[in-house]
């Protein structure tokens, strides 16, 4: 963390909301495009049974077609940065009055209230004339870094997908999938199946997600606080 960043997040709630929104904008689409057969949380930490070798062997050619090496790069460099940009554009248009209502902290709420009637974009521009360019550069850097990290773990993702397909489909079904993906229609579908999650309709839905999340935030925070009320306060909070 850069020097002073923590103080900024303590005193400038609007800035921190925008930074958090950027992180969420980039992070949310990633699991959506990679999700195939989600494992419930209660099962995720339990040891998994060995995968049938015959099924796994039949699954690997299928994964070669639906998730070839370089898919993460395609997603991050192609559609995902556009999704993040659209989500941030939606954030810029949010009214500061609505944002203030989501802030339980008095100082941060007061900070947002000083910009009553303005949009988030207008409020940020008033405090930093270069904020939009700064956020665009930040998005480019974050997209590049996430692309690098995801590309590094891509072989593991492909292996996990192969195992997931092997657990879900029989050898015969995997053979049917492989034969379908070998057809012209199947090849076209396999090439773009993951990218479909980043299509214009999905991008529009993603763009509307952030304002909706902000609107629901007070209720979400109240539920979180109620659910953890029986626990002692965190050590740092208890010291204050």
C-alpha positions as CSV (number, residue, x, y, z in Angstrom):
1,X,0.0,0.0,0.0
2,X,1.4,3.4,-0.9
3,X,2.2,5.9,1.9
4,X,-0.9,7.9,2.9
5,X,-3.3,5.6,1.1
6,X,-4.7,4.2,4.3
7,X,-5.3,7.8,5.6
8,X,-7.0,8.7,2.3
9,X,-9.4,5.7,2.8
10,X,-10.1,6.8,6.3
11,X,-11.0,10.4,5.4
12,X,-12.3,10.3,1.8
13,X,-15.1,7.8,1.6
14,X,-15.9,8.7,-2.0
15,X,-12.4,8.0,-3.2
16,X,-12.4,4.6,-1.5
17,X,-15.8,3.7,-2.9
18,X,-14.5,4.4,-6.4
19,X,-11.3,2.3,-5.8
20,X,-13.3,-0.6,-4.3
21,X,-15.7,-0.4,-7.3
22,X,-12.8,-0.7,-9.7
23,X,-11.5,-3.8,-7.9
24,X,-15.0,-5.3,-8.0
25,X,-15.6,-4.4,-11.6
26,X,-12.5,-6.4,-12.6
27,X,-13.0,-9.2,-10.1
28,X,-16.7,-10.0,-10.6
29,X,-16.6,-11.1,-14.3
30,X,-13.6,-13.4,-13.8
31,X,-15.3,-16.2,-11.8
32,X,-18.4,-15.9,-14.0
33,X,-16.6,-16.8,-17.2
34,X,-14.7,-19.6,-15.6
35,X,-17.6,-21.2,-13.7
36,X,-18.7,-24.6,-14.9
37,X,-19.9,-26.9,-12.1
38,X,-19.8,-24.9,-8.9
39,X,-19.0,-26.9,-5.8
40,X,-21.0,-25.9,-2.6
41,X,-18.8,-24.4,0.1
42,X,-19.4,-27.4,2.4
43,X,-17.8,-29.6,-0.2
44,X,-15.1,-27.3,-1.4
45,X,-12.8,-27.9,1.6
46,X,-13.4,-31.7,1.8
47,X,-11.0,-34.0,0.1
48,X,-12.2,-34.9,-3.4
49,X,-12.5,-38.5,-4.6
50,X,-10.0,-39.4,-7.3
51,X,-11.2,-38.7,-10.8
52,X,-11.8,-41.8,-13.1
53,X,-8.7,-41.9,-15.4
54,X,-10.8,-42.9,-18.4
55,X,-13.2,-40.0,-17.9
56,X,-10.3,-37.6,-17.4
57,X,-8.6,-38.8,-20.6
58,X,-11.9,-38.2,-22.4
59,X,-12.3,-34.8,-20.9
60,X,-9.0,-33.3,-21.8
61,X,-9.7,-33.0,-25.6
62,X,-13.0,-31.3,-24.7
63,X,-11.2,-28.7,-22.5
64,X,-8.6,-28.2,-25.3
65,X,-11.6,-27.0,-27.5
66,X,-13.6,-24.9,-24.9
67,X,-10.6,-23.5,-23.0
68,X,-7.4,-23.5,-25.1
69,X,-4.3,-21.9,-23.7
70,X,-4.6,-18.1,-24.1
71,X,-8.3,-17.9,-23.2
72,X,-7.7,-15.8,-20.1
73,X,-5.6,-13.4,-22.2
74,X,-8.5,-13.2,-24.7
75,X,-11.0,-12.5,-22.0
76,X,-8.9,-9.9,-20.2
77,X,-7.5,-8.1,-23.2
78,X,-10.8,-8.3,-25.2
79,X,-14.0,-8.1,-23.3
80,X,-13.3,-7.9,-19.6
81,X,-11.6,-4.5,-19.6
82,X,-14.6,-3.2,-21.6
83,X,-16.9,-4.6,-18.9
84,X,-15.0,-2.9,-16.2
85,X,-15.1,0.4,-18.1
86,X,-18.8,0.1,-18.5
87,X,-19.3,-0.7,-14.9
88,X,-17.2,2.3,-13.9
89,X,-19.2,4.6,-16.3
90,X,-22.3,3.5,-14.4
91,X,-20.6,4.4,-11.1
92,X,-19.7,7.8,-12.4
93,X,-23.4,8.6,-13.0
94,X,-24.6,7.6,-9.5
95,X,-26.0,10.4,-7.4
96,X,-24.0,11.4,-4.4
97,X,-27.2,11.5,-2.4
98,X,-27.7,7.8,-3.0
99,X,-24.1,7.0,-2.2
100,X,-24.3,9.0,1.1
101,X,-27.2,6.8,2.2
102,X,-25.0,3.7,2.0
103,X,-22.3,5.1,4.3
104,X,-22.8,4.2,8.0
105,X,-19.7,6.0,9.1
106,X,-20.5,9.6,10.0
107,X,-17.4,11.3,8.6
108,X,-17.6,9.5,5.3
109,X,-21.3,10.1,5.0
110,X,-20.7,13.8,5.7
111,X,-18.0,13.8,3.0
112,X,-20.5,12.5,0.5
113,X,-23.2,14.9,1.6
114,X,-21.1,17.9,0.8
115,X,-21.6,17.0,-2.9
116,X,-25.4,16.8,-2.6
117,X,-27.0,16.9,-6.0
118,X,-23.8,16.0,-7.9
119,X,-22.9,12.7,-9.6
120,X,-20.0,10.7,-8.4
121,X,-18.1,11.7,-11.5
122,X,-18.7,15.4,-10.9
123,X,-17.7,15.1,-7.2
124,X,-14.5,13.3,-8.1
125,X,-13.6,15.8,-10.8
126,X,-14.1,18.7,-8.4
127,X,-11.5,17.2,-6.0
128,X,-9.1,15.9,-8.8
129,X,-9.4,17.3,-12.3
130,X,-7.3,14.3,-13.5
131,X,-9.3,11.6,-11.7
132,X,-10.9,10.1,-14.9
133,X,-7.5,9.8,-16.6
134,X,-6.1,8.4,-13.3
135,X,-8.8,5.8,-13.1
136,X,-8.4,4.8,-16.8
137,X,-4.6,4.3,-16.2
138,X,-5.4,2.3,-13.1
139,X,-7.8,0.1,-15.0
140,X,-5.2,-0.6,-17.7
141,X,-2.6,-1.5,-15.1
142,X,-4.9,-3.7,-13.1
143,X,-6.2,-5.4,-16.2
144,X,-2.6,-6.1,-17.4
145,X,-1.6,-7.5,-14.0
146,X,-4.7,-9.6,-13.6
147,X,-4.2,-10.9,-17.1
148,X,-0.6,-11.9,-16.3
149,X,-1.6,-13.6,-13.0
150,X,-4.5,-15.5,-14.6
151,X,-2.4,-16.6,-17.6
152,X,0.2,-18.0,-15.1
153,X,-2.5,-20.1,-13.4
154,X,-4.3,-21.0,-16.6
155,X,-2.8,-24.5,-16.8
156,X,-4.1,-25.3,-13.4
157,X,-7.5,-23.9,-14.4
158,X,-7.6,-26.1,-17.5
159,X,-6.6,-29.2,-15.4
160,X,-9.4,-28.3,-12.9
161,X,-11.9,-27.9,-15.7
162,X,-10.9,-31.3,-17.1
163,X,-11.5,-32.9,-13.7
164,X,-14.8,-31.1,-13.3
165,X,-16.0,-32.3,-16.7
166,X,-14.8,-35.8,-15.9
167,X,-16.8,-35.8,-12.7
168,X,-19.9,-34.5,-14.4
169,X,-19.9,-36.4,-17.7
170,X,-19.5,-40.0,-18.6
171,X,-16.9,-41.2,-21.2
172,X,-19.6,-41.6,-23.7
173,X,-21.0,-38.1,-23.1
174,X,-17.5,-36.6,-23.3
175,X,-17.0,-38.4,-26.6
176,X,-20.3,-36.9,-27.9
177,X,-19.1,-33.4,-26.8
178,X,-15.7,-33.8,-28.5
179,X,-17.4,-35.0,-31.7
180,X,-19.8,-32.0,-31.6
181,X,-17.0,-29.6,-31.0
182,X,-15.2,-31.0,-34.0
183,X,-18.2,-30.0,-36.3
184,X,-18.2,-26.4,-37.8
185,X,-21.0,-25.4,-35.4
186,X,-19.4,-27.0,-32.5
187,X,-16.0,-25.4,-33.3
188,X,-17.6,-22.0,-33.5
189,X,-19.4,-22.5,-30.2
190,X,-16.4,-23.8,-28.4
191,X,-14.2,-20.9,-29.6
192,X,-16.5,-18.3,-28.2
193,X,-18.5,-20.1,-25.4
194,X,-16.5,-18.3,-22.7
195,X,-16.6,-15.0,-24.4
196,X,-20.4,-15.1,-24.6
197,X,-20.4,-14.2,-20.9
198,X,-18.8,-10.9,-21.9
199,X,-21.3,-10.1,-24.7
200,X,-23.2,-6.8,-24.9
201,X,-26.2,-8.1,-23.1
202,X,-24.1,-9.4,-20.2
203,X,-22.1,-6.1,-20.2
204,X,-25.3,-4.2,-19.8
205,X,-26.4,-6.4,-16.9
206,X,-22.9,-5.9,-15.3
207,X,-23.2,-2.2,-15.7
208,X,-26.4,-2.1,-13.7
209,X,-24.9,-4.3,-11.0
210,X,-22.8,-1.7,-9.2
211,X,-25.6,0.9,-8.5
212,X,-27.8,-2.0,-7.3
213,X,-25.1,-3.3,-5.0
214,X,-24.6,0.2,-3.5
215,X,-28.3,0.6,-2.9
216,X,-28.4,-2.8,-1.1
217,X,-25.2,-2.1,0.9
218,X,-26.9,-0.7,4.1
219,X,-29.1,-3.7,4.4
220,X,-26.2,-6.1,3.6
221,X,-24.0,-4.5,6.3
222,X,-26.8,-4.6,8.9
223,X,-27.3,-8.3,8.2
224,X,-23.5,-8.9,8.5
225,X,-23.4,-7.1,11.8
226,X,-26.4,-9.0,13.1
227,X,-24.9,-12.3,12.0
228,X,-21.6,-11.6,13.8
229,X,-23.0,-9.8,16.9
230,X,-22.3,-12.8,19.1
231,X,-18.5,-12.6,18.4
232,X,-16.1,-10.4,20.4
233,X,-14.9,-7.3,18.5
234,X,-11.7,-7.6,16.4
235,X,-8.5,-7.0,18.5
236,X,-7.7,-3.7,16.7
237,X,-11.2,-2.4,17.2
238,X,-11.3,-3.5,20.8
239,X,-8.1,-1.5,21.6
240,X,-9.6,1.8,20.4
